Each structure stands twice: as C-alpha cells, then as structure tokens.
Amino acid sequence: MKPVNPPLGRSRLLDIAAHILATEGAGALTVRRLASEIGSSTMSLYSHFAGKNELIEAIADEFVIRFGEALKSVPVTDDPLYDFVCMSHRYRSISLENRDLYRVALVSGRLSIERDAPRGMKGMFDYCVGAVARCIAAGALTIDDPRAGLLVIWTGVHGQVALEMEQVFPDAAAAAGAWLNCFRAMLLGLGAVPARADRVFRSARPYLDAGSGPTAAAVDPAIAPQLARKRQRGG
C-alpha cells in the first residue's frame, strides 16, 4: 500500500475515518464521504486505498502502530513486574487516547493473533508475552505459561478499557481506582506477592496519572463540527 500524504497527513486522515466508522457505523464511511470531510478528491484517496475495506484495514493497522510505539516506549529496567505494570498502564492510556481506532482494531471482529490481524498484532502480543515471561523468570509471578497468563490479564484490561469508553464510571478518579483494583487482583491471582505488587503500583503511578483519560482528540477540532452537523442532519 502506498503511503497517504494528504494535507492533513495520513495519521489525521485515519483518525477522521475511524471516528466516522466508530460513531456512525460502516455504512457511513465511504471514500466519497471521507474525501468530502477532508476537502480532497475521491480520486486522490482511491490512488491510495482500493476501497472501504482497505481503508478500514489501514485504520486498524494504524492503531497497532501507535499501540506498539506506546508499549515499547516504556523503558526496560531490572524489575520485570514494574515494567509490566507500566506497560499495562500505557495500554490503558493509548487505548483511551485513540478510542475510535481501538474500537475498529480490537472490537469489530478483526482481531486475530494467529492471522496477525490487524497487521503487527502478533508481534505485539509476543512482545507482551515476553514481558510476562520475564516476571515469571524473576519469581514475580508463579504461573507456568506466560501466554496463558497474558490472556488472563488482557481479558481484564480489555474489559476495563471498554467500560471506560462507555463512560460507566462516574469520573476519572473512579475509573483509575477500578483499574488499579482490577489489575492488582489479576496479578495476585497469578502469584504476585501483595506487598511487592503494592510497592510496584506506587512506583508506577506516574504512568497511570499520565494517561488517566482520553486526552488526545480523535478528530481534528476544525473537522469535528462538520461531523457533528452531518450527524444532526442524519447524513
């Protein structure tokens, strides 16, 4: 696939497409609609995307790129449990900051580790399995299978993130508290020593506070009002 370089840039174009898809449904996302929103021509977009399916695949792939960059930005230290907790906090924050992309990538039936869908997801899953394996090797977790352990944790954190996106919690503090309680319970269930886990959570708190909510707008402020008006008109 050729890189897209419209005036807004590839990243912002995919943000806008993801917002339409996540908030209005697949029927609302067409190349013609997207071209209209960004002030481009359909021919220009078709030169980079063969159609809607390829565009949706690009949206999902974009989330994995951002997801991977965020998790790999967490430094590796000599404390594997601390590293894993920090990575998990980044999982939450990058997901909430890119909620439209997240929904397209991970909540739309496209996710498959075995098929590496979205593209790059298998590599990121293996990277996280490696982080759990380090915890096991250091005695921080007492399970035998790092892949199975990661799936347990992913189930919990994915559910928490989904509930936050649906605004189930009354405020950011309540959401952060629920996240800590959920994550702590899962780690203890996998063999973490409570006192050690608590020390790690205190040390890793800056990673949680830095991403306590959806701080990055999914849609460019100049375009968001246009999308809102279209929804009000029903088209």
Salt bridges, closest charged atoms under 4 A:
ASP15 OD2 - ARG12 NH1 2.41
ASP15 OD1 - ARG66 NH1 2.99
GLU24 OE2 - ARG33 NH2 3.05
GLU24 OE2 - ARG231 NH1 3.78
GLU37 OE2 - ARG33 NE 2.62
ASP61 OD2 - ARG119 NH2 2.67
GLU62 OE2 - ARG66 NE 2.99
ASP79 OD1 - ARG196 NH2 3.57
ASP83 OD2 - ARG134 NH1 2.88
ASP100 OD2 - HIS19 ND1 2.79
ASP100 OD1 - ARG103 NH1 3.90
GLU114 OE2 - ARG147 NH2 3.27
ASP126 OD2 - LYS122 NZ 3.05
GLU164 OE2 - ARG92 NE 2.68
GLU166 OE2 - ARG103 NH2 3.74
ASP198 OD1 - ARG184 NE 2.65
ASP209 OD1 - ARG205 NE 2.88
